[in-house]
Amino acid sequence: MPLRALFVDFDAYFASVEQQDDPKLRGRPVAVVPVMADTTCCIAVSYAAKRYGIKTGTQVAEARRRCPGLVLLPARHERYIEVHHQLVQAVESCIPVDAVLSIDEMACTLTGSWCMPERAREIACRVKAAVREVGEALTCSIGIAPNRFLAKTASKMDKPDGLTVIREEDLPQALYRLELGDLNGIGPRMRVRLQRAGILSVRDLYAASAAALRRVWGGIEGERMYARLRGETLPEPEAKRASIGHSHVLAPELRGDDAALAVLHRLLQKAAWRLRKLGYLAGGLRLSLRHADGHGWHGKRRLGATQDTLVLVQAMTELWEARPRRKPPLLGVGVTLTHLSEARGQSLDLFAEAAARARLNEVVDRLNARFGRNTVYFGGAHGALEAAPMRIAFTHVPDPRTER
């Protein structure tokens, strides 16, 4: 079974970009945060910070306690996207990139003589050198294996700046030192289901039959896991977008009800713009609120399929009015458009008012695309125009031209 996949995983990406741009930060414990507040959490940390037990998701107050010398930096998402595109070009100069899977992960296919271990290693070393040309503080860990799943797994086995090759003859022993949660597709809930089935380790997982894994997963994905662990290359199912949403951790000055509602309007208008840009209609809306005491609330509303910002604003306003009133201030808010369907091929409302609103949304989108964000906006967002800046999601690299 030849080596077919090369997977590139950039190390501590956000923190490394900050250290590249400011050499004084190199080698120091650094954490990137969404807002400068102790109640928020770290969204990226340097390896020096990880040695103190700080990781992504650690609350800032706890991170400060563990490392008094921790340097906190507000996230600069546009800069991370800019460097991301430079890194894609750097990797492309060595091997074609098949898929950009996130801001810090990309997958490549090995073909021909590249499938030989010595040639695959040579290409990986060239990729590492090209990445260093982009920035000397930037490193990547590379995994090489018979399929993408094992290559991704290998890329995380020797970080930072690692290079791990898993050949067919290395299986399954090469995987036995991993925890179940180290394998892509096994999260906390799946670990519980595996434990209930008596699967407590990667060794147990590998020994289980395809039928047993199908029962655990409740479908064909269990059989796919069985095949991936053995190096088989499977066609990747086409990903279908289930939702479009934005959330924001509120800075202290935005935690009052009026300011939080303005932030929600800003988030909703960004989501509606993306909805139209991607060619979808939304059939539902979900509002999420999180209070400083840790309690949260979610409200849902079904809609007729729509792209209309004003229809979505009305639904969000109704959910906001129905929320439980709690004394602890709001700490985070979010809005998600759900039950998506493709706009292409669907008949939209032809009534004069709906047609006029569709033209209004189109004009607003064009003006903002041409002249920059907040050139034209719906009034509910007026108090939060600079709040909720562009954010990078795990599997979505935003376009700064349209998602600021």
C-alpha positions as CSV (number, residue, x, y, z in Angstrom):
1,M,0.0,0.0,0.0
2,P,1.8,3.2,-1.2
3,L,2.0,6.5,0.7
4,R,-0.7,8.6,-0.8
5,A,-1.3,11.5,1.5
6,L,0.8,14.4,2.9
7,F,-0.9,16.5,5.6
8,V,0.4,19.9,6.8
9,D,-0.5,21.2,10.2
10,F,0.8,24.6,11.2
11,D,2.1,24.8,14.8
12,A,0.3,27.2,17.3
13,Y,-0.7,29.2,14.3
14,F,-2.2,32.4,15.6
15,A,0.5,32.7,18.3
16,S,3.3,31.9,15.8
17,V,2.1,34.7,13.5
18,E,2.2,37.1,16.5
19,Q,5.8,36.0,17.3
20,Q,6.8,36.3,13.7
21,D,5.5,39.9,13.6
22,D,7.1,40.8,16.9
23,P,10.5,39.1,17.5
24,K,10.4,40.1,21.2
25,L,7.7,37.6,21.7
26,R,9.6,34.6,20.4
27,G,10.2,31.9,23.0
28,R,7.8,33.6,25.5
29,P,4.4,32.4,26.8
30,V,1.8,34.0,24.5
31,A,-1.9,33.7,24.4
32,V,-4.2,35.1,21.7
33,V,-7.7,36.1,23.1
34,P,-10.9,37.4,21.4
35,V,-11.2,40.4,23.8
36,M,-9.0,41.7,26.6
37,A,-11.0,40.4,29.5
38,D,-10.3,37.8,32.3
39,T,-13.7,36.2,31.7
40,T,-12.9,35.2,28.1
41,C,-10.7,32.2,27.1
42,C,-7.5,31.7,25.1
43,I,-8.1,30.9,21.4
44,A,-4.5,30.1,20.7
45,V,-1.3,29.7,22.8
46,S,2.4,29.4,22.1
47,Y,4.3,26.3,23.0
48,A,6.0,28.2,25.9
49,A,2.5,28.8,27.3
50,K,1.5,25.2,26.9
51,R,4.3,24.1,29.2
52,Y,2.3,25.9,32.0
53,G,-0.7,23.8,31.2
54,I,-2.4,26.5,29.3
55,K,-4.3,25.4,26.1
56,T,-7.0,26.6,23.8
57,G,-10.1,27.1,25.8
58,T,-8.3,27.9,29.1
59,Q,-10.0,30.9,30.8
60,V,-7.8,34.0,30.8
61,A,-8.0,34.4,34.6
62,E,-6.8,30.8,35.0
63,A,-4.1,31.2,32.4
64,R,-2.8,34.3,34.3
65,R,-2.8,32.3,37.5
66,R,-0.8,29.5,36.0
67,C,1.7,31.9,34.2
68,P,2.0,35.4,35.7
69,G,4.3,36.4,32.8
70,L,1.8,35.4,30.1
71,V,1.6,37.9,27.3
72,L,-2.0,38.4,26.2
73,L,-2.7,39.7,22.6
74,P,-6.0,40.5,21.0
75,A,-6.7,38.4,17.9
76,R,-5.9,39.9,14.5
77,H,-7.9,37.7,12.2
78,E,-7.2,39.6,9.0
79,R,-3.5,39.2,9.6
80,Y,-3.8,35.5,10.1
81,I,-5.8,35.2,6.9
82,E,-3.1,37.2,5.0
83,V,-0.3,34.9,6.2
84,H,-2.5,31.9,5.6
85,H,-2.7,32.7,1.9
86,Q,1.1,33.2,1.8
87,L,1.5,29.7,3.4
88,V,-0.8,28.1,0.8
89,Q,1.4,29.5,-1.9
90,A,4.5,28.3,-0.2
91,V,3.2,24.7,0.0
92,E,1.9,24.9,-3.6
93,S,5.5,25.8,-4.7
94,C,6.4,22.2,-3.5
95,I,3.3,20.1,-4.0
96,P,-0.3,20.8,-5.2
97,V,-2.7,21.5,-2.3
98,D,-5.8,19.4,-2.7
99,A,-7.8,20.8,0.2
100,V,-7.5,23.7,2.6
101,L,-9.3,22.2,5.6
102,S,-8.9,25.1,8.0
103,I,-6.8,28.2,8.6
104,D,-3.9,26.0,9.7
105,E,-4.4,22.7,8.0
106,M,-4.1,21.5,4.4
107,A,-4.0,18.2,2.6
108,C,-2.0,17.1,-0.4
109,T,-1.9,13.9,-2.6
110,L,1.3,12.0,-3.3
111,T,1.4,10.5,-6.8
112,G,4.0,8.6,-8.9
113,S,7.5,8.5,-7.4
114,W,6.3,10.8,-4.6
115,C,4.7,7.8,-3.0
116,M,8.1,6.4,-2.2
117,P,9.1,7.1,1.5
118,E,12.4,8.8,0.6
119,R,10.7,11.0,-2.0
120,A,7.8,11.8,0.3
121,R,10.2,12.9,3.1
122,E,12.1,15.0,0.6
123,I,8.9,16.9,-0.4
124,A,8.0,17.4,3.3
125,C,11.4,18.9,3.9
126,R,11.0,21.2,1.0
127,V,7.6,22.3,2.4
128,K,9.1,23.0,5.7
129,A,11.8,25.2,4.1
130,A,9.2,27.1,2.0
131,V,7.2,27.8,5.2
132,R,10.4,29.2,6.9
133,E,10.7,31.5,3.9
134,V,7.4,33.0,4.8
135,G,8.5,33.6,8.4
136,E,11.3,32.2,10.5
137,A,9.0,31.9,13.5
138,L,6.5,29.8,11.5
139,T,6.7,26.0,11.6
140,C,4.6,23.1,10.5
141,S,4.2,19.5,11.5
142,I,3.8,17.1,8.6
143,G,2.2,13.6,8.5
144,I,2.6,11.2,5.6
145,A,0.6,8.0,5.3
146,P,-1.5,5.8,3.0
147,N,-4.6,8.0,3.4
148,R,-5.5,11.5,4.6
149,F,-7.0,10.3,7.9
150,L,-3.7,8.6,9.0
151,A,-1.6,11.5,7.6
152,K,-3.6,14.0,9.7
153,T,-3.1,11.7,12.7
154,A,0.6,11.5,12.0
155,S,0.9,15.3,11.7
156,K,-0.1,15.6,15.4
157,M,2.2,12.8,16.7
158,D,5.4,14.9,16.8
159,K,4.7,18.6,17.4
160,P,6.1,21.2,16.9
161,D,8.0,21.1,13.7
162,G,7.7,17.3,13.4
163,L,7.7,14.9,10.4
164,T,6.0,11.5,10.9
165,V,5.6,8.8,8.3
166,I,3.2,5.9,8.9
167,R,3.7,3.1,6.3
168,E,1.4,0.1,5.9
169,E,3.9,-2.1,7.7
170,D,3.9,0.3,10.7
171,L,0.2,-0.5,11.3
172,P,-1.3,-0.9,13.7
173,Q,1.5,-0.6,16.2
174,A,2.3,3.0,15.3
175,L,-1.2,4.0,16.5
176,Y,-1.1,2.2,19.9
177,R,0.5,5.0,21.8
178,L,-2.4,7.4,21.0
179,E,-5.5,8.0,23.0
180,L,-8.9,7.5,21.4
181,G,-9.5,11.2,21.5
182,D,-6.4,11.8,19.3
183,L,-8.2,10.3,16.3
184,N,-10.2,12.6,14.2
185,G,-13.9,11.9,14.5
186,I,-13.7,10.7,18.1
187,G,-15.0,13.4,20.5
188,P,-16.1,13.1,24.1
189,R,-19.6,11.7,23.2
190,M,-18.1,9.1,20.9
191,R,-15.6,8.1,23.5
192,V,-18.5,7.4,25.9
193,R,-20.2,5.2,23.3
194,L,-17.0,3.3,22.6
195,Q,-16.4,2.7,26.3
196,R,-19.9,1.3,26.6
197,A,-19.0,-1.1,23.9
198,G,-15.9,-2.1,25.8
199,I,-13.5,-0.2,23.5
200,L,-11.1,1.6,25.9
201,S,-8.0,2.1,23.8
202,V,-6.8,2.5,20.2
203,R,-5.7,-1.2,20.4
204,D,-9.3,-2.2,21.2
205,L,-10.6,0.0,18.4
206,Y,-8.3,-1.6,15.9
207,A,-9.2,-5.1,17.0
208,A,-13.0,-4.4,16.7
209,S,-14.7,-5.7,13.6
210,A,-16.3,-3.4,11.0
211,A,-19.7,-4.6,12.1
212,A,-19.0,-3.8,15.7
213,L,-17.9,-0.3,14.8
214,R,-21.0,0.2,12.7
215,R,-23.1,-0.6,15.7
216,V,-21.2,1.9,17.9
217,W,-21.4,4.7,15.3
218,G,-24.9,3.8,14.4
219,G,-24.2,3.6,10.7
220,I,-21.7,3.4,7.9
221,E,-19.3,5.9,9.5
222,G,-18.2,3.1,11.8
223,E,-17.2,1.0,8.8
224,R,-15.5,4.0,7.3
225,M,-13.4,4.3,10.5
226,Y,-12.5,0.6,10.3
227,A,-11.2,1.1,6.7
228,R,-9.4,4.4,7.4
229,L,-7.5,2.9,10.3
230,R,-6.1,0.3,7.9
231,G,-4.9,2.9,5.4
232,E,-7.7,2.5,2.8
233,T,-8.6,5.6,0.8
234,L,-12.3,6.3,0.8
235,P,-14.2,8.9,-1.3
236,E,-14.9,11.8,1.0
237,P,-18.7,12.5,1.3
238,E,-19.7,15.9,0.0
239,A,-20.0,18.3,2.9
240,K,-23.4,20.0,3.1
241,R,-23.6,23.3,5.0
242,A,-26.0,23.0,7.8
243,S,-25.9,26.5,9.2
244,I,-24.3,30.0,9.0
245,G,-23.7,31.9,12.2
246,H,-21.6,34.3,14.2
247,S,-21.0,34.6,17.9
248,H,-19.1,37.2,20.0
249,V,-17.7,37.4,23.5
250,L,-18.8,40.8,24.8
251,A,-16.3,43.3,26.1
252,P,-17.2,44.7,29.5
253,E,-18.7,47.9,28.0
254,L,-21.0,45.9,25.7
255,R,-22.6,43.7,28.4
256,G,-25.7,45.8,29.0
257,D,-28.9,44.7,27.2
258,D,-29.0,47.6,24.7
259,A,-25.4,47.2,23.6
260,A,-25.7,43.4,23.5
261,L,-28.7,43.7,21.2
262,A,-26.8,46.0,18.9
263,V,-24.0,43.4,18.7
264,L,-26.7,40.8,17.8
265,H,-27.9,43.0,15.0
266,R,-24.4,43.3,13.7
267,L,-23.9,39.6,13.8
268,L,-27.2,38.9,12.1
269,Q,-26.4,41.3,9.3
270,K,-23.1,39.6,8.7
271,A,-24.7,36.2,8.6
272,A,-27.4,37.4,6.2
273,W,-24.7,38.8,3.9
274,R,-22.9,35.5,3.9
275,L,-26.2,33.7,3.3
276,R,-26.8,35.6,0.1
277,K,-23.2,35.4,-1.0
278,L,-23.2,31.6,-0.6
279,G,-26.5,31.3,-2.4
280,Y,-28.6,29.9,0.4
281,L,-32.0,30.5,2.0
282,A,-32.6,30.1,5.8
283,G,-35.5,28.2,7.2
284,G,-34.8,28.9,10.8
285,L,-33.0,31.1,13.2
286,R,-31.4,30.4,16.6
287,L,-30.4,33.0,19.2
288,S,-27.8,32.1,21.9
289,L,-27.1,34.0,25.1
290,R,-24.5,33.3,27.7
291,H,-24.4,35.1,31.1
292,A,-21.5,35.9,33.3
293,D,-22.6,33.2,35.9
294,G,-22.2,30.5,33.2
295,H,-25.9,30.0,32.5
296,G,-27.1,30.1,28.9
297,W,-30.3,30.3,26.9
298,H,-31.1,29.3,23.3
299,G,-34.2,30.4,21.4
300,K,-35.3,29.0,18.1
301,R,-37.7,30.2,15.4
302,R,-38.8,28.4,12.1
303,L,-39.2,30.6,9.1
304,G,-40.3,30.4,5.5
305,A,-37.2,30.0,3.4
306,T,-35.7,33.5,3.1
307,Q,-32.6,35.7,2.5
308,D,-34.3,38.9,3.6
309,T,-32.4,40.7,6.4
310,L,-35.5,42.4,7.6
311,V,-37.4,39.1,8.0
312,L,-34.5,37.7,9.9
313,V,-34.2,40.8,12.1
314,Q,-37.9,40.5,13.0
315,A,-37.5,36.9,14.0
316,M,-34.4,37.7,16.1
317,T,-36.2,40.6,17.8
318,E,-39.1,38.3,18.8
319,L,-36.7,35.8,20.3
320,W,-34.9,38.5,22.1
321,E,-38.1,39.8,23.7
322,A,-39.0,36.2,24.7
323,R,-35.7,35.6,26.5
324,P,-35.6,35.1,30.3
325,R,-34.5,38.2,32.2
326,R,-31.5,37.4,34.3
327,K,-29.5,39.7,36.6
328,P,-26.0,38.5,35.7
329,P,-24.8,40.5,32.7
330,L,-24.5,38.9,29.3
331,L,-21.0,37.6,28.5
332,G,-21.6,36.3,25.0
333,V,-24.2,36.3,22.2
334,G,-24.7,34.5,19.0
335,V,-27.0,34.1,16.1
336,T,-27.3,31.2,13.7
337,L,-29.2,30.7,10.5
338,T,-30.4,27.1,10.2
339,H,-32.4,24.7,7.9
340,L,-30.5,26.0,4.9
341,S,-31.5,25.3,1.3
342,E,-30.0,26.3,-2.0
343,A,-31.6,29.4,-3.4
344,R,-31.0,28.3,-7.0
345,G,-34.0,26.7,-8.5
346,Q,-36.4,27.9,-5.8
347,S,-39.2,30.3,-6.5
348,L,-39.0,33.4,-4.4
349,D,-41.9,35.6,-3.3
350,L,-43.0,37.8,-6.2
351,F,-45.1,40.2,-4.2
352,A,-44.0,43.8,-4.8
353,E,-42.8,44.3,-1.2
354,A,-40.7,41.2,-1.2
355,A,-39.2,41.9,-4.6
356,A,-38.4,45.5,-3.4
357,R,-36.7,44.1,-0.3
358,A,-34.7,41.7,-2.4
359,R,-33.4,44.6,-4.4
360,L,-32.7,46.6,-1.3
361,N,-30.6,43.7,0.1
362,E,-28.7,43.4,-3.2
363,V,-27.9,47.1,-3.2
364,V,-26.7,47.1,0.4
365,D,-24.4,44.1,-0.3
366,R,-23.0,45.8,-3.4
367,L,-22.3,49.1,-1.6
368,N,-20.6,47.4,1.3
369,A,-18.5,45.2,-1.0
370,R,-17.4,48.2,-3.0
371,F,-16.8,50.8,-0.3
372,G,-16.2,48.7,2.8
373,R,-18.1,47.4,5.8
374,N,-20.7,49.6,7.5
375,T,-21.1,51.9,4.4
376,V,-24.7,51.0,4.6
377,Y,-26.4,49.0,7.4
378,F,-29.7,48.5,9.2
379,G,-30.1,50.7,12.2
380,G,-30.2,48.1,14.9
381,A,-26.5,47.6,14.6
382,H,-25.6,51.3,15.1
383,G,-24.2,51.0,18.6
384,A,-21.9,48.1,17.7
385,L,-20.4,48.9,14.3
386,E,-16.9,48.2,15.5
387,A,-17.9,45.2,17.6
388,A,-17.9,41.6,16.5
389,P,-15.0,41.8,14.0
390,M,-14.3,39.0,11.6
391,R,-13.6,35.7,13.2
392,I,-11.9,32.5,11.9
393,A,-13.9,29.4,12.5
394,F,-12.4,25.9,12.7
395,T,-13.3,24.9,9.1
396,H,-14.0,28.3,7.5
397,V,-11.4,30.8,6.3
398,P,-13.4,34.0,5.9
399,D,-13.1,36.5,3.0
400,P,-12.0,39.9,4.5
401,R,-13.7,41.7,1.6
402,T,-17.2,40.5,2.6
403,E,-17.0,39.3,6.2
404,R,-15.5,42.1,8.2
